[in-house]
Amino acid sequence: MHILRFNTRLLSYFAHFALCMALTANAFAAESYPTRPVRLVVPFGPGGVGDLSARAAAQHMSETLGQQVIIDNRPSAGGVLAAEMVAKAEPDGHTMLLLNNQQAISVPLFKSLPYDPLRDFQCVSSVGRFSLVILVAPDAPYKTLNDLIAQVKANPGKFNIGTTNIGATQHLAAELLKSTARLDAVTVPYSTTGAVLTELRGKRVQFAVEFAAPVIGQVKSGSLRALAVSTKTRYSALPDVPTVNESGVPGYEVTSWNGIAVPAKTPRARVERLHKAITAALASAEVKQRFQELAVEPWPSTPEAFQAHLRAEIAKWTKVIEDARIPKQ
């Protein structure tokens, strides 16, 4: 009886000791991370809104983490190159991906991908949201989106919509507008925003869909007219411009976004450390100011909420691409 009682106490002691050791090891791992500079792989070239917003957040994250966050620009169609690099990286928290809606679009757009965004990444936090705008030339006869829609419906097949490349967010936002508002119009993709705006002013396209950031100055100066914004609520930088939903197209919403993800199997303690650094960056006055200049809305979230958002976006754009019969690339 005494031996049994002794063994029970001994087992309890060892179990408690093992638990303490595990907790200590986890705490030590969290405290010692990161041990070297952290790389943030960005699927865009330098100088764009996505790149500049990532740099603003990365600078503040460097201060919080105690290690430099280095931007590694890896542009490619659909962001595939950057995503593949991070999916195959060591899951130690020292390599991050600027995940964005192009990764969600790439799932239904490409015949195959060298990674699965839901299986191969651990979402950390969303970072920013971007609005798109429906644009017309400053002398166009359409004062509201309702006016434009009425004219498109009265002249089926005769209106052109200018966007950037097939499969880009702008292109798919135009396709979603056509299907949601039941418009018979021709979507005309161009290689650059500049080309889209040139064609819009030259009346070769009657309206265009573009991100707010590169055109907001022209809208405010009157050299372009914004009929509506694509987001669910009005855009703070253009408070007098109604949403597409407000303009008689219920259910329409397109928000471009980005966020931070790391390879799957990255230790949870390191994911949480990165999450805290991102949240602190987005709450800082400097990053808020920079985001405002870039027409980006700070948008922190939990890892779980960001993962759910990615899943919902893949489902949404899969339907848009299938309905528009866009061939797989």
Secondary structure as UniProt FT lines:
FT   HELIX           2..32
FT   STRAND          38..42
FT   TURN            46..47
FT   HELIX           49..65
FT   STRAND          69..73
FT   HELIX           77..79
FT   HELIX           80..87
FT   STRAND          95..100
FT   HELIX           101..109
FT   TURN            117..119
FT   STRAND          121..130
FT   STRAND          132..136
FT   TURN            138..139
FT   HELIX           145..154
FT   TURN            156..157
FT   STRAND          160..163
FT   TURN            166..167
FT   HELIX           169..181
FT   STRAND          186..189
FT   HELIX           193..201
FT   TURN            202..203
FT   STRAND          207..211
FT   TURN            213..215
FT   HELIX           216..221
FT   STRAND          225..229
FT   TURN            236..237
FT   TURN            239..240
FT   TURN            244..248
FT   TURN            250..251
FT   STRAND          256..263
FT   TURN            264..265
FT   HELIX           268..283
FT   HELIX           285..293
FT   TURN            294..295
FT   STRAND          297..298
FT   HELIX           303..324
//
